[in-house]
Amino acid sequence: MERKLADEERILSSLNFDQRPVRHDAITVASAQTFEWILSRDASGHDNDPHSFIKWLESGEGIYWVSGKPGSGKSTLMKFIIGHPHTTTYLSTWSGSTHMVLASHFFWSAGSPIQRSREGLLRTLLYDILAQIPGLIPTVCNKRWAEVESRRLIRTSWSLEELQTSLRTLAAQKTFPVRFCFFIDGLDEFAGDSFDICQTLVDLCTSKYIKMCISSRPWDVFESYLGNMPEKKMYIHDLTKGDIRSYVKSELRIYSSSLSSVSAAEDDRLAALINEITNRAQGVFLWVFLVTRLLREGFKNNDSLANLQGRLDSIPTDLEQFFKLVLESVEPVYREKQAGTLQIALTARGSLRSEIYSFCDLEYVKESYALDHAVRVLNKDEHSRLYGSLPKRLNARCKGLLEIRNGNVEFLHRTVRDFLRTGEMTEFLSRRTNPNFNANLSILRAHIAWLKSSQFAGDYRYVGQEGSLSFISRLGQMLDYAHAADMQDEQCQKLTHKLLDDLEVSIQLMVLRRQILPARMDQENPDNSNMTTGVVALFRQALIEKDLAQYISTKISDDPFYFDEIETDPLVV
């Protein structure tokens, strides 16, 4: 039995990936008393949702499509549905005496490549399913299970074909005592062919044991594939007026509670303000969130209701115009840092840790800070001075368009990122930054400074301290930015090469100073010289894997034996 459990865990671990829960965890939790209508019934037992979502959960089949305008709260609604106990209650009516499995995936265009890919979707669904019913593993993953049982070398990676075959096997079963309901959010954030992914999902739903709830923006391709049955779709922006009104009332209650007494006229004017916000929102929760946040600034200044009305009148209903207004409201002294910070966020391959942004700010004081930064773990006071004020600094220059969530800096919403990627805003940000500014180079500098300040324990190849990224994973991330910077002009290449030279020396020092530690100390080699050689070999191997051709060419020119310690021929680059 223990061996079987261990084998199951090995397969589950190979499906899992660090970024799998990140998007779900980052989505805002629904405000109190919002979205309750979708899973509630009135006193007579009738659904409060006119689009019969409960009926679909209890007895429906195929795909139910949740669509809506950008910023209308689709992801928040999906998170609400998945986490609500009524959802599993209604689905149990559909599954009857058979086991019911709920699995979910949240696409994220601003995340890492796997978070917006077909691979990420399939691995997430398979992991969710098999973690709940590991007894399905021998059937759904039969070839891999045979490898595990025979104790052959276990592959940790999954090909796209193997993942698709496993899900098709699941869908093709005729006698499974299990039913599956998948919740897939943000299909419009999928990085591949929209028609192809739609067809894949539709094909899976041909099984009577599988159904799905999918959310996306109302693109034509999704209208064609998912929106042809009115009883199995909803446009969320048409259904949330009551939720928006409740949210605005809750936020503006701060104003009325701050007054010792409220006259009938003031009460009427406050009600009119709430109505106007609700009507102008047109179902876009993001706009409401931004508006009420600006009005709260008026509360702090003891604005009258007339002044609050004036603030509201100055706010455009169009989100992009609103974002532009927010950016223009930043004090001139912060505008260069605003533009640089936003360009870093746009260039990032997924969300960057807040530590990276803290180090990036040092560039405005001294460009060579990363080269000068000592190889030494920061003490508590240094850590506090460097990182502690970042939330205030971000807010001063970005006015809430960037937020810190779970230690990562992220855009307030995907619509902010989309807006900043337009040609007009690309030019806007470029005008405000130094002509020599390069976001990839800035991120590389920050990564190197952060690495020098870090401690890695356990096996440096795989496990970082306290569950953080391993040394080799961190190294791989920074070399992605080095590759991009190495493809720029000659000056940028020179700076990149200088940073990489410093990085190689620094990681050797980190080993000698016990900032990179093995799982067990080598008693015959207490100075860790073997480990130093191994880490340097990993660094040089990574240069080849990340295709840093310009740098590799320079190193070979300077030292023909530079790559002798590794197996891969650098000339293949």
C-alpha positions in Angstrom: 0.0 0.0 0.0 2.8 2.4 0.9 4.5 1.8 -2.4 1.3 2.4 -4.3 0.7 5.7 -2.5 4.3 6.7 -3.2 3.9 5.9 -6.9 0.7 7.9 -7.1 2.4 10.9 -5.4 5.2 10.7 -8.0 2.8 11.0 -10.9 0.8 13.8 -9.2 4.1 15.7 -8.4 5.0 15.5 -12.1 1.7 17.1 -13.1 1.9 19.8 -10.5 3.7 23.1 -11.1 4.5 26.1 -8.9 2.3 28.6 -10.8 -0.8 26.4 -10.8 -2.7 28.1 -7.9 -1.2 31.6 -8.4 -3.9 33.2 -10.6 -6.8 31.8 -8.5 -5.2 33.0 -5.3 -4.6 36.5 -6.8 -8.2 37.1 -7.8 -10.2 39.4 -5.6 -12.7 37.7 -3.3 -16.2 38.8 -4.0 -17.5 41.6 -1.8 -20.1 40.8 0.8 -23.6 40.1 -0.6 -22.4 40.3 -4.2 -23.0 37.4 -6.7 -25.3 35.6 -4.1 -28.1 35.6 -6.7 -26.4 33.1 -9.0 -26.5 30.3 -6.4 -29.7 31.2 -4.4 -33.4 30.5 -4.6 -36.3 32.5 -3.2 -38.7 31.4 -0.5 -40.8 29.5 -3.0 -37.8 27.6 -4.3 -37.4 29.4 -7.6 -33.9 30.4 -8.9 -33.0 34.0 -8.3 -30.8 33.8 -11.4 -32.9 34.3 -14.5 -30.4 32.4 -16.6 -30.9 29.1 -14.7 -27.3 28.4 -13.7 -28.5 26.3 -10.8 -30.6 24.2 -13.2 -27.5 23.6 -15.3 -25.5 22.6 -12.2 -28.3 20.2 -11.1 -29.2 18.6 -14.4 -27.6 20.3 -17.4 -24.9 19.1 -19.7 -22.3 20.4 -22.1 -20.9 23.9 -21.7 -22.3 26.9 -19.8 -20.7 30.2 -20.9 -20.2 33.1 -18.6 -19.4 36.2 -20.7 -19.0 39.9 -20.0 -17.2 43.1 -20.7 -13.6 43.7 -19.6 -13.7 44.5 -15.9 -17.2 43.2 -15.3 -16.1 40.6 -12.6 -16.0 37.3 -14.5 -12.9 35.9 -12.7 -14.3 37.1 -9.3 -17.6 35.4 -10.1 -15.9 32.1 -11.2 -13.8 32.1 -8.0 -17.0 32.7 -6.0 -18.8 29.8 -7.7 -16.0 27.4 -7.2 -15.6 28.1 -3.5 -19.3 28.2 -2.6 -20.6 25.2 -0.8 -23.9 25.4 -2.8 -22.0 24.6 -6.0 -21.1 21.1 -4.8 -24.6 20.6 -3.4 -26.2 21.3 -6.7 -23.7 19.3 -8.6 -24.3 16.3 -6.3 -27.9 16.3 -7.7 -26.4 15.8 -11.1 -24.0 13.1 -10.1 -26.5 11.2 -8.0 -24.8 8.2 -6.3 -21.6 8.5 -8.3 -18.6 10.5 -7.1 -18.5 14.1 -8.3 -15.1 15.8 -9.1 -14.8 19.6 -9.5 -11.6 20.8 -11.2 -10.7 24.3 -12.3 -8.2 26.3 -14.2 -7.6 30.1 -14.5 -5.8 31.3 -17.6 -3.6 34.3 -17.1 -2.2 36.3 -20.0 0.1 38.3 -17.7 1.5 35.2 -16.1 4.2 32.8 -17.1 3.9 30.9 -20.4 2.5 27.8 -18.7 -0.3 29.9 -17.2 -1.6 30.9 -20.6 -1.0 27.6 -22.4 -2.8 24.4 -23.3 -0.2 22.5 -21.3 -1.1 24.5 -18.2 -4.8 23.8 -18.7 -4.4 20.1 -19.2 -1.9 19.6 -16.3 -4.1 21.5 -13.9 -7.3 19.6 -14.8 -5.5 16.2 -14.6 -3.9 17.2 -11.3 -7.2 18.3 -9.8 -8.9 15.1 -10.9 -6.3 12.6 -9.9 -5.5 14.3 -6.6 -9.1 13.7 -5.6 -9.4 10.2 -7.1 -5.9 8.7 -7.4 -7.5 5.4 -8.2 -8.0 6.7 -11.7 -4.3 7.1 -12.4 -3.7 3.5 -13.7 -6.5 3.9 -16.2 -6.0 7.6 -17.3 -2.2 7.5 -17.3 -1.7 3.8 -18.1 1.7 4.0 -19.8 3.2 6.2 -17.2 1.8 4.0 -14.4 3.4 1.0 -16.0 6.7 2.8 -16.0 6.3 3.6 -12.3 5.3 0.0 -11.4 8.2 -1.5 -13.3 10.5 0.9 -11.4 12.0 2.2 -14.7 13.4 5.7 -14.9 10.5 8.1 -14.2 9.9 10.9 -16.6 9.1 14.2 -14.9 8.0 16.1 -18.0 4.7 15.5 -19.9 4.3 15.9 -23.6 1.3 17.7 -24.9 0.2 14.6 -26.7 0.4 12.5 -23.5 -1.7 15.1 -21.6 -4.3 15.2 -24.3 -4.4 11.4 -24.5 -5.0 11.1 -20.8 -7.9 13.5 -20.9 -9.4 11.8 -23.9 -9.1 8.5 -22.1 -11.0 10.0 -19.3 -13.7 11.3 -21.6 -14.0 8.0 -23.5 -14.8 5.9 -20.4 -18.3 4.5 -20.4 -18.5 2.9 -17.0 -16.8 5.4 -14.6 -18.6 5.8 -11.3 -17.5 9.4 -11.5 -18.8 12.7 -13.0 -16.6 15.8 -13.7 -17.4 19.5 -13.7 -14.7 21.8 -15.0 -14.6 25.5 -14.3 -12.3 27.3 -16.8 -11.7 31.1 -16.4 -10.3 33.5 -18.9 -10.4 31.6 -22.1 -9.7 34.8 -23.9 -6.3 34.8 -22.1 -5.2 31.6 -23.8 -2.1 32.3 -25.9 -2.9 29.8 -28.6 -5.5 29.4 -31.3 -8.9 30.2 -29.9 -10.8 28.1 -32.4 -8.6 25.1 -31.6 -9.0 25.3 -27.8 -12.7 25.7 -28.2 -13.0 22.6 -30.3 -10.9 20.7 -27.7 -13.2 21.6 -24.9 -16.3 21.0 -26.9 -15.0 17.5 -27.8 -14.3 16.7 -24.1 -17.9 17.6 -23.4 -19.2 14.9 -25.7 -18.8 12.6 -22.7 -22.0 12.5 -20.6 -19.7 12.4 -17.6 -18.1 15.7 -18.2 -19.5 19.3 -18.3 -17.9 22.7 -18.1 -18.5 26.3 -17.0 -16.3 28.6 -19.1 -15.8 32.4 -18.8 -14.4 34.8 -21.4 -14.9 38.1 -23.0 -17.6 38.1 -25.7 -15.3 37.6 -28.7 -16.9 36.3 -32.0 -15.1 33.0 -31.8 -16.6 32.3 -28.4 -20.0 33.5 -29.5 -19.8 30.9 -32.3 -18.6 28.0 -30.2 -20.1 28.6 -26.8 -22.9 31.1 -27.2 -25.5 29.4 -29.4 -27.7 28.2 -26.6 -29.4 31.1 -24.7 -30.3 28.9 -21.8 -26.6 28.0 -21.2 -25.0 31.5 -21.3 -25.1 34.7 -19.4 -23.7 38.2 -19.9 -22.6 39.2 -16.4 -22.6 42.9 -17.0 -26.3 42.7 -17.6 -27.0 41.0 -14.2 -24.8 42.8 -11.6 -26.6 46.2 -11.2 -27.9 45.2 -7.8 -24.4 44.0 -6.8 -22.9 47.2 -7.9 -25.5 49.2 -6.0 -24.8 47.2 -2.8 -21.0 47.7 -3.2 -21.3 51.4 -3.7 -23.7 51.8 -0.7 -21.2 49.9 1.4 -18.3 52.1 0.3 -20.2 55.4 0.7 -21.5 54.4 4.1 -18.1 55.7 5.3 -19.3 59.2 4.3 -22.6 59.1 6.0 -21.2 57.5 9.2 -18.7 60.3 9.5 -21.4 62.9 9.9 -23.0 63.5 13.2 -26.4 63.9 11.5 -27.6 63.6 7.9 -30.4 65.9 6.7 -33.1 64.6 4.4 -31.7 66.6 1.6 -28.2 65.2 2.1 -29.6 61.7 2.3 -31.4 62.3 -1.0 -28.2 63.6 -2.6 -26.2 60.6 -1.4 -28.8 58.3 -2.8 -28.6 60.2 -6.1 -24.9 59.8 -6.1 -25.2 56.1 -5.6 -27.7 55.8 -8.4 -25.5 57.7 -10.8 -22.4 55.6 -10.1 -24.5 52.4 -10.5 -26.0 53.5 -13.8 -22.8 54.9 -15.3 -20.9 51.7 -14.4 -22.8 49.7 -17.1 -21.9 46.5 -15.3 -18.2 47.2 -15.1 -17.1 46.4 -11.6 -13.6 47.6 -12.2 -14.8 51.1 -13.0 -16.9 51.2 -9.8 -13.9 50.1 -7.8 -11.7 52.9 -9.2 -14.5 55.5 -8.8 -15.2 54.6 -5.1 -11.4 54.7 -4.4 -11.2 58.2 -5.8 -14.2 59.3 -3.8 -12.6 57.9 -0.6 -9.9 60.5 -1.1 -12.6 63.1 -0.9 -13.8 61.5 2.4 -10.3 62.0 3.8 -10.5 65.7 2.9 -14.0 66.1 4.4 -15.5 66.9 1.0 -19.1 67.9 0.8 -21.5 65.8 -1.3 -21.4 68.6 -3.9 -17.6 68.2 -4.0 -18.0 64.4 -4.3 -20.4 64.9 -7.2 -17.8 67.2 -8.8 -15.2 64.4 -8.5 -17.6 62.0 -10.1 -18.5 64.3 -13.0 -14.7 64.6 -13.8 -14.3 60.8 -14.2 -14.8 59.4 -17.7 -16.9 56.2 -18.1 -14.5 54.7 -20.6 -11.9 52.7 -18.8 -9.0 53.6 -21.0 -9.7 57.3 -20.6 -10.0 56.7 -16.8 -6.5 55.0 -16.8 -5.0 57.9 -18.6 -6.5 60.4 -16.1 -5.0 58.3 -13.3 -1.5 58.3 -14.9 -1.7 62.1 -15.6 -2.6 62.8 -12.0 0.8 61.6 -10.7 3.1 64.3 -9.5 5.8 65.4 -12.0 8.6 64.3 -9.7 7.4 60.7 -10.0 6.8 60.5 -13.7 10.1 59.0 -14.8 9.9 56.3 -12.2 6.2 55.7 -13.0 7.1 55.1 -16.7 10.1 52.9 -15.8 8.1 50.8 -13.3 5.3 50.3 -15.7 7.7 49.3 -18.5 9.3 46.8 -16.1 5.8 45.3 -15.3 5.0 45.1 -19.0 8.4 43.5 -19.9 8.2 40.9 -17.0 7.7 37.3 -17.9 5.0 36.7 -15.4 4.7 38.6 -12.1 8.0 39.8 -10.5 8.6 39.7 -6.8 8.4 43.0 -4.9 12.1 42.6 -4.1 12.9 43.1 -7.8 11.1 46.4 -7.9 12.9 47.6 -4.7 16.2 46.9 -6.3 15.2 48.5 -9.6 14.7 51.8 -7.7 18.4 51.8 -6.8 19.2 52.3 -10.5 18.0 55.9 -10.3 20.7 56.5 -7.7 23.5 54.6 -9.2 23.3 52.6 -12.4 26.1 50.2 -11.4 24.5 49.3 -8.1 24.2 45.6 -8.9 27.9 45.3 -9.6 28.7 47.1 -6.4 26.2 45.2 -4.3 28.0 42.9 -1.7 27.6 39.2 -1.7 25.9 39.0 1.7 22.5 38.1 3.1 20.7 41.3 4.2 20.1 41.7 7.9 16.6 42.6 9.2 17.3 46.3 9.3 18.6 46.4 5.7 15.7 44.2 4.5 13.2 46.6 6.1 14.9 49.8 4.6 15.0 48.3 1.1 11.6 46.7 0.9 9.4 48.3 3.6 8.5 51.5 1.8 7.8 49.9 -1.6 4.0 49.8 -1.3 3.9 53.6 -0.7 6.3 54.3 -3.5 4.4 52.1 -5.9 1.1 53.9 -5.0 2.7 57.3 -5.3 3.9 56.7 -8.9 1.2 54.3 -10.2 -1.9 55.3 -8.2 -3.1 51.7 -7.7 -2.6 50.5 -11.3 0.0 48.2 -9.9 -0.6 46.2 -6.6 1.4 43.9 -4.4 -0.3 40.6 -4.0 1.3 37.7 -2.1 4.6 39.3 -2.5 4.3 39.8 -6.3 3.7 43.1 -8.1 0.8 42.7 -10.5 -1.4 44.9 -12.6 -4.7 45.9 -11.0 -6.5 44.2 -13.8 -5.7 42.8 -17.3 -7.4 45.8 -18.9 -4.6 48.1 -17.4 -2.0 45.9 -19.1 -3.9 45.8 -22.4 -4.2 49.6 -22.3 -0.5 50.2 -21.6 0.4 48.0 -24.5 -1.4 50.2 -27.1 0.8 52.2 -29.5 -0.2 55.5 -27.9 0.7 54.4 -24.4 4.0 52.7 -25.5 5.0 56.1 -26.9 3.7 57.9 -23.7 5.9 55.7 -21.4 8.9 56.0 -23.7 8.8 59.8 -23.6 8.9 59.8 -19.9 11.8 57.4 -19.4 15.6 58.1 -19.8 16.6 57.4 -23.5 19.1 54.8 -22.2 16.5 52.9 -20.1 16.1 49.2 -20.9 13.6 47.2 -18.9 15.3 43.9 -19.6 18.6 45.2 -18.4 17.0 46.8 -15.3 15.3 43.5 -14.4 18.6 41.7 -14.9 20.4 44.1 -12.6 17.8 43.7 -9.9 17.8 39.9 -10.1 21.6 39.8 -9.7 21.5 42.1 -6.7 18.6 40.1 -5.2 20.5 36.8 -5.8 23.6 38.2 -4.0 21.4 39.0 -1.0 19.7 35.6 -0.9 20.3 32.3 0.9 19.7 28.9 -0.7 19.5 25.8 1.4 18.9 22.1 0.6 19.7 20.9 -2.8 20.5 24.0 -4.8 19.4 22.5 -8.0 15.8 21.9 -6.8 14.7 23.4 -3.5 14.9 27.0 -2.4 14.9 28.1 1.3 11.4 28.0 2.8 9.9 26.7 -0.4 11.1 29.6 -2.5 12.6 29.2 -6.0 15.7 27.1 -6.2 19.0 28.7 -7.1 18.9 27.1 -10.6 15.3 28.3 -11.2 16.2 31.8 -10.2 19.3 31.7 -12.4 17.2 30.6 -15.3 14.8 33.4 -14.9 17.5 36.1 -14.8 19.2 34.6 -17.9 16.0 35.0 -19.9 16.3 38.8 -19.3 20.0 38.6 -20.0 19.2 37.0 -23.4 16.8 39.8 -24.3 19.2 42.5 -23.2 22.0 40.7 -25.2 20.0 41.1 -28.4 19.9 45.0 -28.1 22.5 47.6 -29.2 26.2 47.3 -28.6 26.2 49.4 -25.4 23.4 47.2 -23.9 25.4 44.1 -24.8 28.5 45.5 -23.1 26.6 46.2 -19.9 24.9 42.8 -20.0 28.3 41.0 -20.4 29.7 42.9 -17.5 26.8 41.9 -15.4 27.1 38.2 -16.4 30.8 38.2 -15.6 30.0 39.6 -12.2 27.3 37.0 -11.7 29.7 34.1 -12.3 32.1 35.4 -9.7 29.3 36.2 -7.3 27.9 32.7 -7.3 31.3 31.2 -6.5 31.5 33.6 -3.5 28.0 32.6 -2.5 29.1 29.0 -2.2 32.3 29.8 -0.3 30.2 32.0 2.1 27.5 29.3 2.6 24.8 31.3 0.8 24.3 28.3 -1.4 24.3 25.1 0.6 24.1 21.5 -0.3 21.7 19.1 1.4 24.6 17.6 3.3 28.1 19.0 3.8 30.9 17.1 2.2 33.1 15.9 5.1 36.0 15.2 2.8 35.7 18.6 1.1 34.7 21.1 3.8 35.6 24.1 1.7 33.0 23.1 -0.8 35.4 23.4 -3.8 33.6 20.5 -5.6 30.3 22.3 -5.2 31.8 25.6 -6.4 32.9 23.8 -9.6 29.4 22.2 -9.9 27.6 25.5 -9.6 29.9 27.2 -12.1 29.3 24.4 -14.5 25.5 24.8 -14.0 25.9 28.5 -14.8 27.8 27.9 -18.0 25.4 25.1 -19.0 22.5 27.6 -18.4 24.2 30.1 -20.7 24.0 27.6 -23.5 20.4 26.5 -22.7 19.3 30.2 -22.7 21.0 30.8 -26.1 23.2 33.7 -25.0 25.1 33.5 -28.2 26.8 36.9 -28.2 28.1 36.4 -24.6 29.2 32.8 -25.4 31.1 34.0 -28.5 32.9 36.6 -26.4 33.8 34.1 -23.7 35.2 31.5 -26.1 37.2 34.2 -27.9 38.7 35.2 -24.5 39.2 31.6 -23.3 38.8 28.7 -25.7 38.6 26.3 -22.7 35.8 28.2 -20.9 33.2 25.5 -21.5 35.4 22.4 -21.0 33.7 21.5 -17.7 30.3 20.9 -19.2 28.9 18.3 -21.5 27.1 20.4 -24.2 29.1 21.7 -27.0 28.7 25.5 -26.9 29.3 25.8 -30.7 25.8 24.3 -31.3 24.5 27.7 -30.2 
